[in-house]
Amino acid sequence: MVERETWATRVGFLVAAIGSAVGLGNLWQFPFKTAANGGAAFVVFYLIAVTLVGFPALLAEFVIGRRTHVNAIDAFAELGHRNWRIVGGLAVATGFWILSYYDVVGGWVLRYILGSATGAYFDAPGEYFGAVSAGPEAVLAQALFLAIAVSIVAFGIEDGIERATKVMVPSIAVLMVVLAAWAATLPGVGEAYAYFLSPDFGAMLDNAGTVIPFAVGQAFFTLSLGMAIMITYSSYIGEDDSLSVDGGVIVVTNTLVGILAGLVVFPILFANDVSPDTSGPSALFVAIAQGFAELPLGRVLGVVFFGVVLIAALSSAISLMEVVVAYAVDSTSYSRPTLAVATGLGLFALGLPSAWDTAWLTWFDDLAYQLFLPLSVLAVVVFVGWVLGEEAVDELREGTGGIGALGPVWLWTLRVVVVFGVLGTLALGFQTLFLGPDPAAVPPL
């Protein structure tokens, strides 16, 4: 077993955690989930979910990681509850499941950078997406994206992940601000902002049952919850860090980037009379590509936009991969590069169905959003809230600027609000997956 690494600086941990959160969940998932679930109504439910469920759950994962300083599976045994290791196993498996199709989307992004530079998709955006999103070309692009992620993770925490994300995260923030400022000058921007930021509360309440599971799932996805990422990343930090302050920075930054993504995507769509409710995972690629095809300097803007998406995709992919590699590094004597390559090969194999047919990608995504993520978060929250209890509060109080007297408030929020919120989300998701007229859990055979 090799010596365990740590972050070189607190800033390194923060940018890595923010990079994990600010990924395709914001730039790919957030716009199309917003468009498919009522526009601004979805945004309202999402903000509520992030505040009442996401932030307390994020702190719960931080507590496990820093208190044990081991990987997400062995952390539960380290805390004296070996039977709960299955919770860590579920979280690691969920992250592996998600990355298997996430890397396929990363491959799409690589193809769209090239397509933007050459103008290949300008004449027929829909046909271009169909050509690059499935089949042999998608498999090759998936492999290339995975190879990039593997190479970063293989270098380790300080020399690989920390160094890469210190460049990636500021780049995402700067480029998104620039793109949002440019998008504000497009015609029809007022209508776009209204769609994105002005909810119809009547329609919101009428559709709450179908929108809430996706809003809560989006909060989990964008904050990297339920995938063992934050347990793993926080296991590399010291006792001087304030978990509550760091968590707040991550939540606020992640939410702002998600809003910025909407302020970029929807003005482009409305400026070019593209329907924002294009459904499914192709929405960002087909609709935005159609918008760039109609704009002056569309090739340049396309390269910049999809370049930002690529940086965000990689920052999340390396965090998901690190979860598996961290467990293997802690548990075996193999070198980190060997384990990173082995993990990449496993991800490639599991992702082949999603790369070959987008119907499989949608199936993987539905199961992740509506079953695996909420189930994994629920298990972690129950463990921290009801098993660790006051021990978790003590850990949260450690570090400069700790949560102090608000510890019991956080604990009971975790025990009651978060638990019942996730249970309700899980119930609604279960209904969609298994009990509806067209159950989403049925694989696309």
Summary of the structure (lengths in Angstrom):
residues: 445
radius of gyration: 20.7
end to end distance: 42.9
largest distance: 61.4
contacts: 1706
relative contact order: 0.20
helix: 79%
strand: 0%
